[in-house]
Amino acid sequence: METASEKRFSRATWFKRTAALTVVAGVMVGLGACASGGGGGATGGSDAAGVAEATKALQAAQGVPTWQGPTASVDVSGLKGKRVVYISISEGIPVLNYWSTTVTKLALENAGVIVEVVDGKGSIDEANKAFQQAITTKADAVFLQAWFTDVFKTQIAEAKAAGIKVITGNSGSMETGLTGGQDAEVSFDYAEVGRLQADWMISDSKGTGKGLLVTSDDVPASQTQAVGFTDQVKKLCPGCGVTIKDVQIPQWETSIPTLFTTTLNGSPDIKYYLPIYDGQSLPGLGALRNAGAQDKVQVGSFNASNGIVQQINDPTSSLKMDIGGDNTWWSYAATDTIFRVLSGTTPIDNYKIGLRVFDQTNKDLIQGEDESKWYGYTGYVQEFQKLWGK
């Protein structure tokens, strides 16, 4: 659990980033914990041009993603035996566990790099202990996955003084820059994810949708995604309404079912439930199923996590849309970042990792356990292999 000072930090960061968004499309946006009130908002007239723009973007994202770089190679020949301590914010979240497992395998197979995964369990104290242990045992690099980088400025400085490299993943630094002193960041484009999540609601509702956006402000990328969403609604949909509620990782299992149920009963005009991550969606989907609400509300989320996104094919589930960022592609990009940082090669700012929208128009793509097949493109495997001289 967070200490009081840690909670003040994460919430202060959230409010700073969203202060300009307290009014969206003429609708008051409710900010607060899942148990608090707020939200609502009146619907207005549909903006046909905005709906058309959202629909066009959505349709493009339903297609097959393509490779957009990088092209600069990296020499991995001298990396065998290098050790990376990978501190994940929570290995209990399916997609984070997939990333760490895949990166561990790719780094070892392609360059002999050893990746040691530590589950931070959502606790900065646990992460600090792991970071300090990495420094004490003279790791070659530390990889911070999905943490607020500024919290670790002291440890990062200490690591760099000891010659230890620091990489961050999905920390929001792709948008803000490497402000924490880290050597590199590897991330999906979370602002684009937020825009696509908004495009789906706008297009599906024909410009009149009311949505419940569920953030998780202890995950840095959550803020970027929420800003992308609310900016897109403000730009394209004056007839839409958005309520924002925050549920942090330790409360996902217990608080999200309650949030979904109380919204279903108390705000029947909210038809779109939009958790930032589908791992966050999962307990709420169970509550909606129990309430028989599959024809009353629609859930649209992000990650297309294996074992969750399959519900998009289940008519008894409220999950109707899940944006996928190819998780294997991300894992290759993260491994490439590790290789570049360890070898002293200039890191890549943006890997432009492919995104794809899965919804009721292309749900048949979600078949089998091999998620790489859902995206229709695996050419990035060969592209990265070429960059590594394989």
N, C-alpha and C positions, 0 to 999 in steps of 0.2 A: 504493500500500500504506500501511497505517497506521504511524505511528511507535509506539514502545513506549509513550509516554505516552498517545497516543490510544487504543491498545488497552486500556490499564489503565482509561481512563475508561469506554469502552463496556462492558467486562466488569463493572466495579464497579457501573455503573448496573443492568445485568441482574441481578446477584446480589442487589443491594439490593431490587429489585422482586420477586424470586422466592424470597427467603429463607424466607417462610412456606409455600412450596409444595413443599418438599423431601419432604414426605409427602403423597400425594394418594390419597384413598380407601383408605388403609391400604397403599399401594404405594410403595416407594421410587422416586423419580423420578431418572433419571440426568441430570446436568448436565455439559456439557463439549463439547469440540470433536469434530468428526466422527470423528476417529481414536481417541478415547479410549473406554474401556469405560463401563459403568454401565447403569442401566435395569432392565428385567425387571419382575417383579411377578407375584404370584399372582392368579388370578381367583377371584372369590367368587360368591355367589348373586345372581341377578338381582333388581333392585328394580323391581317392576311399576309402581309409581306414578311412579318416576323415568323409566322407559322411556316411559310414557304421556305425561308432560310433555314429554320431548324430542321425541317423535313429533308431538305437537300443534304445538309451535313450528316444527318442520321443515316440516310441511305448510302452515302459514300463510306461511312464507317462500318456498314454492314458487309462491305466487300473485303477482299483479300488484302492484307497489309503487304508492303514491299520494303526491301532493303534500301536504306538511305545513308549508309555509311556506318562506321568510319572506314577509311582506306589506308591509314598509316599503320605499318606493321610494328610488331614488338618482338624483341629477341628474348625467348624464354629459356634459352639453353643453360643459363647459369643460375637458375632458380631452385633447382632440386634441393630439398631439405629446408628451405625457408619455411617459417612458421607464422601463421596468422591466427590471432584470437578474434573470433567472430562473435560479437555480443548482440544477441537478438532481443528485441523488446519483449517478445513472448512467443515461445515455440508452440504454445497451445493454439495459436491462430494457424489454420491449415496452410495458408499461402506462405507465411513466414517460415514454417517448418519445411515446406517444399523448397524454398529458395536456399536455405542453409544446407539442406541435404544435397541439393544439386550442385551448388558451388563447391562444396567439399569434394564431391566426386570429380568434377571437371578440373579443379586445380591440381588434384593429385595425379589424375590420368594424363594431363597434358603438359605438366611442368614439374611434377614431383613436389608441389607445394602442399604443406600440411595445414589444414584448416581445423582449428579446435573451436567447436560451437559451445557457447554458454547461453543458457536461457535466463534472461534478466527478469522474467516473470512480472513485467510491468513495473518493477521497482528500481528506482535510481540508485538506492543503496546497494542492491545486488549488482547492478552494472558497474558501480564504482569499485566494488570489491574485485570484480573480474578484471577491470581496467588496471587496477593497481597490481594485481597478480601478473598480468601480462607484462607490465613494466619491470617488476621484480625478476621475472624469469627471462627477461630479455627477448621477448617476441620480436619478430621482424616487422610486424604490422598489426594494428588493431582495426577491426571493421565494426563500426557502430551501425546497427540496423534499426532504423525507424525511431531514433531518439532525437530529442531536441539537442542539437549540437552545442548550443551555448552553455548548457548545464555542465559540459565536460571541458570547458576552456582550460581550467587548471591542469587537468590530467593530460589534455592534448599537448599543452606546452611542456609538461614534464616528459611526456613520451618523445616529443621531437628533440628535446635537449639530450635525450638518451639515444638518439638516432633511430627511433621507432616511427614508422610511417603510420598515418591515421587516415582511414577511408570512412566516409559516411554513405549510408544507403537510404534513400527515400526520406530525407530529413528536411526537405523543402529548400535545400541550398541551391538547387538548380535554378530557382527563381531569384533568390536573394544573394547568391554568391557565397564563397567559402569564408563566411564571417567567423566561424569557430576556430580557424587556424588549421583545419584539416587539409590533407594533401589532395583529396579528390572526393567527388560525389557521383553516385550512379543512381538514376531514378527514372521512373516513368514520368510522362508529362501529365502531372495531376491536374493542372489547370484545364487541359484539354479533356480529361476524364470528367471533370465537373461540368464543362460545357456540354458534353455529350449526354450526360445524365439529365441536364436541363432540357436539351433538345428533344429527348424522348418524351418527357412530360408535356412539353409545349406542343409537339407534333401530334401525340396521341390524343390530347384533350382538345385539339384545334384552338389552342390559345386561351382556354378558360380553366386550366387545371389548378387545383389547390394541392400543395404537397407538404409532407412532413419530412424535412431534411434532418437526418440523425447524424451528428458529427461525433468525433471522438478526439477531444482536444488534447489528449495525452499522446497522440500520434501526430508528428509534425505535418505530414503530407495531408492530413485531414483538413487543415486550415486552407491550404492552397486549393484543394478540390472544392471546398465550400465557397471560396471566393469566386472560382471559375463558374460554379453553378449560379450563384446569386447575380453575378455580373451578366450572365447570359439571360437570365430571367428579366432583369432590369432592361436589357437591350432589346429583347425580342417579344416580350409577353406582358403588356400592361394589364391584360385580363387575368393574369395568374396570381396566386397567393402562395406564400411560403412561410411555414413555421419551422424554426430551427430549435432543436433540442440536442443537448450534449449528453452522451453516455460514455464514460471512460472504460477502458479495457476490463478492469476487475469487476465492473457491474454489468457487463454485457449479458451474461447468462440470467441474471435475476431481474434487471431493470427493464430490458427491452421488451420482454413479453408483457409486462405491466404497462409500459408506454404504448405499445400497439393496441392493447385491449382498451385502455382508457380513451385513446384517440378514436378507436372504432365506435365506442359507445357514446363519447361526449362530443365528437366533432365529425359527424357523418358526412359533412361536405368535403372533408379531406379524403381524396380518392387515391393519392399517390404517396406511398411510403418509400422513402429514399435514403436508406442507410448508406453511409460512405463505403463500407466494406461488406461483402456478402458473408464473411465470417461473423460479422456483427448482426447481419440479417437473420442468421439461422435460428436463434431462439425465438425471435419474433414470428418467423414463418410458422413455427410449431404452434404458437398461440393463435395465429390467424386460421390455421387449419382446424384447430379444435373449435373455433368459433364459426366454422363454415363460411368464412368471409371471402372465399376465392372469387366470388362474383361481385363483391362490394368494393374491394380495394385492389390495387396493383402495386407490387414491390419491384423497384428497379435499383440495382446496386452495381458494385464494381469488384473485380478480381476474377470472376468466372472460375472459382475454386472447384477443383475436382471433388465430387461428392456433394456439392451444393448446387452448382449450376445445372445439374441434371434435373432439378425440380422444375426447370423451365418447360420440360416435356410432360409434366404431371398436371392434369387439369384440376386436381384437388389442391394444388399449391397456388399461393398468391404471387410467387415469383414469376414475373412476366418479361423482365429484361435484366441482363447482366453483362456489363462491359468487361471484356477480357483484355488484359495486357498480357501478351504471351509470356508466361512465367518462366518457360525454358529460355526464351530469348533474353529476359532480364538476367537470368542466371549466367548465361554466357557473357553478357555485358559486365556483370559484376566480377566475373572471373578475369575478364580482359583488363578491368580496372586494377585488380590485384596484381596482375602480371606487369602492367605499366608502372605502377607505383613501386613495386619491388625492384624493377630493373632500371629505374630512373628515367623511364620514357614519359614524355608529356601526356597527361591524362586526357580523356575525351570529355568535353563539356556536356554533350547531349547525344546519346546513342540513337535517339528517335525510334525507340522500341515500339513495334507495331501494336496498335489497339484494334479491337474488333467488337462491334455491338452484336450481341446475341439477343434476339427477341422472338416474338411470335411469327415473324416473317421468315426466319432462317433457323428456327430451333432444331430442325432435323440435323444440323451440323454437330450437335452435341450428342455424339454416339461413341461408346467405348471409353476406355480409361486413358487412352493416349491423347492428352489435351493438345499436343502439337498439331494433330490432324485437324482439329476444329478450325484452325486459323487459315488452313489452305496454303501455308507457306512455311517451309523449313530451310530455305536457302541460307538463312543466317548461320546455320551450323557450318556449312562449307566456307562461308565468308570469314567467320572467326578462325576456322582452322587455317585458312590461307594467311590471315594476319599473324598467326602463331608459327608459321613456317611448317605446317603439317601437310 
